[in-house]
Amino acid sequence: MTPKPPTPPEISAFIQIRFKKKEMYAVLRSLIADNTDFPNGLSIEMSPRDYDNNLLLCLSCKVGFETLLNTINELLEHILIAQKVISHA
């Protein structure tokens, strides 16, 4: 009998980004639209904080560290693109 490979541990990451208030909500709306179908074992919670204009991103991953890093990289790229679009509007 072949042993099963170990299940990757759950890994979490917390990201906090400060925005101008209107920019924060525009970025949040763009992220919600882009991130609706996450693979099994990967989740994200996005919470805007009005009192300091910080957007909090909490990611949880049960499918490996590389998947989490790739997801964070993609999220940060989407945020950068959204900010560029907003600043030119």
C-alpha positions, 0 to 999 in steps of 0.5 A: 500500500502506497502512503498518501502524501501529507495534506498541506497545512492551512496557511493564512495571510493578512494584508492591510492597504491604506487608500483614499476613501473613494478609492478604497471602495472602488478597488473593493468593488473591482476585487469583488467582481474579479474574485468570485470563483476561488478554487476549493481550499482557498478563500478570501475575506475583504473588509473595508475600514471606514475609520482609517480607510484601510482595506483588509484582506484575509486569505486562507489556503489549504492547498499549498504555499505556492497557491497562496503566494500566486493568489496574493500576487494576482490580487496585488496586480488587480489592485494596482490596475484598479488604482491606475484606472481610478486615477485616470478617470 
